Amino acid sequence: MSTTSSKVPTVALNDGHTIPQLGFGVFQVPPDTTARAVSTALEAGYRHIDTAEMYGNERGVGEAVRASGLDRSDVYITSKLNNGYHRPDDARKAFAQTLSELGTDYVDLFLIHWPLPTLYGGDFVSTWETLAAFKQDGRARSIGVSNFQVEHLKRLQSATEIVPAVNQIELHPYLLNDEVRSYGEANGIATEAWSPIAKGRVLGDPVVTKIAERLGRTPAQVVLRWHIQRGSIVFPKSTTPARIEENFDLFDFELADDDIAKIASLDKGETGRTGPNPDTFAMIPG
Ligand SMILES: NC(=O)c1ccc[n+]([C@@H]2O[C@H](COP(=O)([O-])OP(=O)(O)OC[C@H]3O[C@@H](n4cnc5c(N)ncnc54)[C@H](OP(=O)(O)O)[C@@H]3O)[C@@H](O)[C@H]2O)c1
């Protein structure tokens, strides 16, 4: 089966590929319920799934994609290299394992999950060159990074010719992460916004709830629509079927510029982070 044309816009990447701007994230979705959640998302119309080796649920993602009857080429799949495998030999083995878990012969996008600047002698360049080989042999259609700060992106730029297609960073109304986002914009690196609704924390904010009430939408829809209009790629996570549908229903309303600015003014800078700071994060899952 092939997909009918989707309401979801695509974003053009710097390597000639495109990515659906809205997807479905599976961080903290337990392995044994992942296939069910992803199946619900595919039925709702999502065609972009964001997983990672670290999430331990790539197998469930692959199962759901196969069970959907959709062509593999109709579903955009991203995965990410786990923190313990930055050395080139380990990265090659880990990537082969990712393909095996997903049960596919390619991923659409493969990312270095975290830069880990305090580990591996600060060397993420050789890891990046290893991902470049996956792109060259066709097993990763696009390659990118996640949680890279401007300094890390500059290092890749000075050491290699290959510009990441995306940088997946924490970004939501409480953490605009504007320095990293602007650097990406200026250098052809698309920004993916992780924890787009700040894991739910931003949904009770009076600025958001007021706009939602006025427009007759939910707070989650308002915040996700805000990302879409600012050009970021998003993949909210939910295991609640009604929310999975709600988060996909973003394409029949618009926010005014004034509302977009009001939501952006909620930025709390560093204190708005829900996750670790990439400059110091050094966790290797056991
Ligand atoms: N690269 C990285 O380092 C990194 C880090 C974190 C996340 N990510 C990616 O980004 C994706 C999204 O981030 P996230 O999972 O951290 O957080 P998120 O999508 O901002 O929020 C998920 C939380 O919000 C709730 N929720 C979802 N939709 C809702 C709605 N319409 N109304 C009310 N509550 C709602 C979910 O609850 P229920 O599930 O109970 O419905 C869940 O608790 C991840 O799944 C992952 O793919 C990447």
The ligand as an SDF file (V2000), in Angstrom:
LIG
                    3D

 48 52  0  0  0  0  0  0  0  0999 V2000
   17.5870   13.6770   20.9730 N   0  0  0  0  0  0  0  0  0  0  0  0
   17.3090   13.6680   22.2350 C   0  0  0  0  0  0  0  0  0  0  0  0
   18.2040   13.7250   23.0930 O   0  0  0  0  0  0  0  0  0  0  0  0
   15.8830   13.5700   22.6740 C   0  0  0  0  0  0  0  0  0  0  0  0
   15.5500   13.7750   24.0230 C   0  0  0  0  0  0  0  0  0  0  0  0
   14.2010   13.6980   24.3860 C   0  0  0  0  0  0  0  0  0  0  0  0
   13.2410   13.4430   23.4240 C   0  0  0  0  0  0  0  0  0  0  0  0
   13.6170   13.2270   22.1200 N   0  0  0  0  0  0  0  0  0  0  0  0
   12.6060   12.9240   21.0680 C   0  0  0  0  0  0  0  0  0  0  0  0
   11.5290   13.8610   21.1290 O   0  0  0  0  0  0  0  0  0  0  0  0
   10.2930   13.1650   21.3220 C   0  0  0  0  0  0  0  0  0  0  0  0
    9.3190   13.9990   22.1060 C   0  0  0  0  0  0  0  0  0  0  0  0
    9.8820   14.4080   23.3390 O   0  0  0  0  0  0  0  0  0  0  0  0
    9.3990   13.8770   24.7760 P   0  0  0  0  0  0  0  0  0  0  0  0
    8.8200   12.5310   24.5980 O   0  0  0  0  0  0  0  0  0  0  0  0
   10.5230   14.0270   25.7210 O   0  0  0  0  0  0  0  0  0  0  0  0
    8.3280   14.9470   25.2480 O   0  0  0  0  0  0  0  0  0  0  0  0
    7.0370   15.6710   24.6480 P   0  0  0  0  0  0  0  0  0  0  0  0
    6.6390   15.0980   23.3460 O   0  0  0  0  0  0  0  0  0  0  0  0
    7.2980   17.1370   24.7640 O   0  0  0  0  0  0  0  0  0  0  0  0
    5.9420   15.3090   25.7640 O   0  0  0  0  0  0  0  0  0  0  0  0
    5.5150   14.0020   26.0090 C   0  0  0  0  0  0  0  0  0  0  0  0
    4.6240   14.0220   27.2570 C   0  0  0  0  0  0  0  0  0  0  0  0
    3.4840   14.8470   27.0300 O   0  0  0  0  0  0  0  0  0  0  0  0
    2.2860   14.1000   27.1600 C   0  0  0  0  0  0  0  0  0  0  0  0
    1.4140   14.5180   26.0550 N   0  0  0  0  0  0  0  0  0  0  0  0
    1.5680   14.2630   24.7320 C   0  0  0  0  0  0  0  0  0  0  0  0
    0.5870   14.8280   24.0190 N   0  0  0  0  0  0  0  0  0  0  0  0
   -0.2320   15.4480   24.8970 C   0  0  0  0  0  0  0  0  0  0  0  0
   -1.4270   16.1900   24.7560 C   0  0  0  0  0  0  0  0  0  0  0  0
   -1.9790   16.3880   23.5620 N   0  0  0  0  0  0  0  0  0  0  0  0
   -2.0090   16.6950   25.8890 N   0  0  0  0  0  0  0  0  0  0  0  0
   -1.4560   16.4920   27.1000 C   0  0  0  0  0  0  0  0  0  0  0  0
   -0.3110   15.8050   27.2850 N   0  0  0  0  0  0  0  0  0  0  0  0
    0.2940   15.2690   26.2100 C   0  0  0  0  0  0  0  0  0  0  0  0
    2.6860   12.6360   27.0530 C   0  0  0  0  0  0  0  0  0  0  0  0
    1.8310   11.8390   27.8570 O   0  0  0  0  0  0  0  0  0  0  0  0
    1.1890   10.4100   27.4200 P   0  0  0  0  0  0  0  0  0  0  0  0
    2.2350    9.6300   26.6800 O   0  0  0  0  0  0  0  0  0  0  0  0
    0.8240    9.8200   28.7410 O   0  0  0  0  0  0  0  0  0  0  0  0
   -0.0220   10.7130   26.5780 O   0  0  0  0  0  0  0  0  0  0  0  0
    4.0990   12.6500   27.6230 C   0  0  0  0  0  0  0  0  0  0  0  0
    4.0510   12.6130   29.0420 O   0  0  0  0  0  0  0  0  0  0  0  0
   10.7440   11.8790   22.0300 C   0  0  0  0  0  0  0  0  0  0  0  0
    9.7460   10.8760   22.0330 O   0  0  0  0  0  0  0  0  0  0  0  0
   11.9800   11.5400   21.2420 C   0  0  0  0  0  0  0  0  0  0  0  0
   11.6180   10.9660   20.0000 O   0  0  0  0  0  0  0  0  0  0  0  0
   14.9080   13.2910   21.7390 C   0  0  0  0  0  0  0  0  0  0  0  0
  1  2  1  0
  2  3  2  0
  2  4  1  0
  4  5  1  0
  4 48  2  0
  5  6  2  0
  6  7  1  0
  7  8  2  0
  8  9  1  0
  8 48  1  0
  9 10  1  0
  9 46  1  0
 10 11  1  0
 11 12  1  0
 11 44  1  0
 12 13  1  0
 13 14  1  0
 14 15  2  0
 14 16  1  0
 14 17  1  0
 17 18  1  0
 18 19  2  0
 18 20  1  0
 18 21  1  0
 21 22  1  0
 22 23  1  0
 23 24  1  0
 23 42  1  0
 24 25  1  0
 25 26  1  0
 25 36  1  0
 26 27  1  0
 26 35  1  0
 27 28  2  0
 28 29  1  0
 29 30  1  0
 29 35  2  0
 30 31  1  0
 30 32  2  0
 32 33  1  0
 33 34  2  0
 34 35  1  0
 36 37  1  0
 36 42  1  0
 37 38  1  0
 38 39  2  0
 38 40  1  0
 38 41  1  0
 42 43  1  0
 44 45  1  0
 44 46  1  0
 46 47  1  0
M  CHG  2   8   1  16  -1
M  END
$$$$
